Amino acid sequence: MGYVTDAVRAQLHRRTPRQTSAEAIGADSLRRFVQATMEPNPIHWDEQAAAASRYGHVVAPPLYPVHAFRRPAGTPDPLDRAFTDPEWDGSGNRDDTGLPPLPLGLDRHLNGGSEVEFYALAAVGDTVSVTHEYVDAVDKVGKSGEFVLVKREAVYTNQDGQVLLTVRRTGIHR
């Protein structure tokens, strides 16, 4: 056992530079998101209902900041790879967190779950930013052999630095 080496430990607790969404939250994009997720609460689209709420203005659903990062207009489409590689399944180990891959030497990866802590709701006009970091990597042994649990954390803030939510994800590497 011993996939978690000094090289892996050196990557822990290093935050990525802040990544900021290409656009502020717009009423139209928020409306489309709310419709797509079938969110029934009118505080997410109706200014009158939102004004009467404890928020006083239109706010996004709690997980919206995670989806606020879209590809800016004029940038390459990552799905264009399908035109040149017919065997590509669209998944491709894509990681847009900005974190470097951990040098574990393990090829298989499984989602070990997520935890989310909510602090505030984003509002129309807010610009969302996020930072990512590896917070832990632990060697483990299970019934089917050795594996590594990798924990990552993403902190989403608005333009004023107010924390909106924290997402903690666990990856299982074999």
N, C-alpha and C positions, 0 to 999 in steps of 0.2 A: 504494500500500500504506500502511497505517497505521491499522488498526482498534484497535490497542492504544494508547490515548490516555492522557493524564495522569489522566483520570477513571477509567480502568480500572486503571492502576497504583496509584491511591490505595486501591483495594480489596484489593490484594495484602498478605498477611502480617497481616491483621486476623483474629484468632480470634473465632469466635462465642462467646457465653456458653455455659457448660456446660449441656447438655441431659441430664437424668437420666431413666432409664426409670421408668415409673409404678409398677412393682412390682419387688421383688427376684426373683431367679431362684428359681423354685419347682421342687420335684422333679417335680411333675406336668407343668408346661409344658416342662421339660427332657426328660422321658420322651416327650412327644408330638412334640417337635422331633426327637429321636433316631429315633423310629419313622418319622416322615415322611421323613427323610433316609436311612433305612436304614443308620444307623451301627451296625456290629456290635460295637464295643468295649464290654464291660460296665462299664468304669470310669465310663461316663456314666449308668448307672442302677442298678447293683448295688453296694450299700454294702460287701459283703464283698470283691468283686473290687477295688473302688476302694481299700479299706483296705490291701490287699496290694500296691497299686501304689506308684510313687514319689511320688504325690500324697497318698496317705493318706486321701482322701475323694472323694466323687463330684464330678467336674468336667464342665464343658460342652465340647463339641467346639470347636475353635479359632475358627471363624467365628460361633459362637452370639451373641456380643455385638452383631454387626451386626443380628441379628434380635430383639434383646431389647426393642426399642421398639415397643410396641403402643398402639393408641388406647385411652385410658382409658375405663372404663365410663361411660356417660352422655354422651359427647361425640358430635358429629355424625359420621355416616359419610360419608367423602368420595365414596363411590360413589352416594350419593343423587342426585347430579347426573343420573344416567341416567334418573331418573323425570321430570325436567323438560326434559331436552335429549336427544331420541332420536338425534341425530346424534353425540353424544359417544362416543368410542371407549374411554374409561377411562384413557387415558394423560395427557392434559391438561397436559403440561409441569410436573408436580408436582415440587416441590423442597422437601423438609422438612429441609434442612440448616440453615436459618436464615441462609444466606448471601444477600446481596442479589444480584439479577441483575446481571451485568456489562453495562455500556452499550456493547455491541459493534455494535449495529445489524445483526446477522446472525440470520436466522430458522431456518436448518437446523442441526441438532446430531446428531453421531454419537458413539457410545461409542468412544473410542480405546484402551481397555484399563484394567486395574487391576493394581496390585501390592499385596501384603499382607505385612506383616512381623509375625510372632507373637513375643510376649514371655512371656506367662503364660496359663494357662487360668482362665476364670471358674469359680466354684463355686456350688453351691446356697446361697442366702442372700445372694449378692453383689448389689449394685445397680450397674448399668452406667451410665456417663456417657460423653458424647462431645462433642468440640469439632471444629469444621470451620474450614478456612481455604483461601483461594486462595493457592497458592504460586508460580504463574507463569502468564503469558499472553504468547505469542510469535506475532508475525505470520509467516506462511509463504507460499510460493508453490509450488504443485504443478502437475502436468500439466493439471488442470482449473481452475486459477485460484488466487486468494488464499483463505487460510483462517487461522484462529487456533487454536493449541493452548492449551487452558486446563488447568492442573493444579491439582487440589484434594487436600487431605489431611484425613483424619478420624482422630483419636486417641481410642481407647476405653480407659477406665480403670474400676477398681472403686471402691468406697466409700472405700478407703484411699489412693486416688490412684495405685495401681499400674497401670502401662500394661499393657494386655492385648494390644492389637494396633494397628497403624497401617495404614490403607488409603489408598493413593494412586490417584487416578483421573485419567485424561486424557480431555478432551472435545475434539472437533474441531468447530469452529463455522465455517459457510460462509454 
